[in-house]
């Protein structure tokens, strides 16, 4: 099996690190949990407090799910934001789905529009990449794309 | 992200200190790196970065390698695996719960072995060359191969926590122990 030996596995404590380094420090996030539980720990889920988001949403809480595997030469990850109130979805993926867009891509969808494009990150350390993504989500993606076709 | 690089303080800079970022960076290095590289990734200045790195070396969190032209640092990932095993030990689960979940994870892997008639995630990836597979099935097998590797890693750590259950027993009342 190609899985690294226990002692050399950079995945062992990764979700605990992402939680402590990033998610626990984001004021808009009210809870963080491992899915399906902390034993199998397939992914991390962060729950946003809808009232603390700008623009606000609600009554239900949007979620960010993080699936991240450290591997050579490049990590594999999918980070997905979903707002059940609006049906808005945004994802940052470094996977094999859209090789034409480069190593990583961003995609979003609303009830009536969707788009995707290639992206690069300033950092290569997972916790710092996750900070970039969350900042992008809160300060650019939600305000810009969530209500793209709902000019009031 | 590269486009729209704003100059004002970022969310990360508001919520973390330079030392926090050096600690985050050094624990997740995927290859040995110099203090300069780490300082640049963490967005902090060289001297304080180096001081933090030296403390992390003293604490056994990082290894320092002085054999090359430049001193490099690399995390001891064994320590992180131990930390994860200790976290499981302290998480409030009973050893029976952990054992049951370990069995569940092994069953899941056995089911995949039977379904695809393979013995490893890479053998499963090998079946992707089969021309009769449609695109959806290809995606499904890729996903399963990844989950399989993840489960295998979790089985190793959960198995370690179970084997060393008594040894990893936490000191429950440190206040009393010190008195």
Interface residues (C-beta under 8 A of the other chain):
Chain A: X1 X2 X3 X6 X7 X8 X9 X10 X11 X12 X13 X14 X16 X17 X21 X25 X26 X27 X37 X38 X39 X40 X41 X42 X69 X70 X72 X76 X96 X119 X120 X121 X122 X123 X124 X125 X126 X127 X128 X131 X132 X134 X135 X136 X138 X139 X140
Chain B: X1 X2 X4 X5 X10 X11 X12 X15 X16 X20 X21 X24 X25 X27 X28 X29 X30 X41 X42 X75 X77 X78 X80 X81 X83 X84 X87 X88 X91 X93 X97 X98 X101 X105 X120 X121 X122 X142 X146 X147 X149 X150 X151 X152 X153 X154 X156 X157 X158 X160
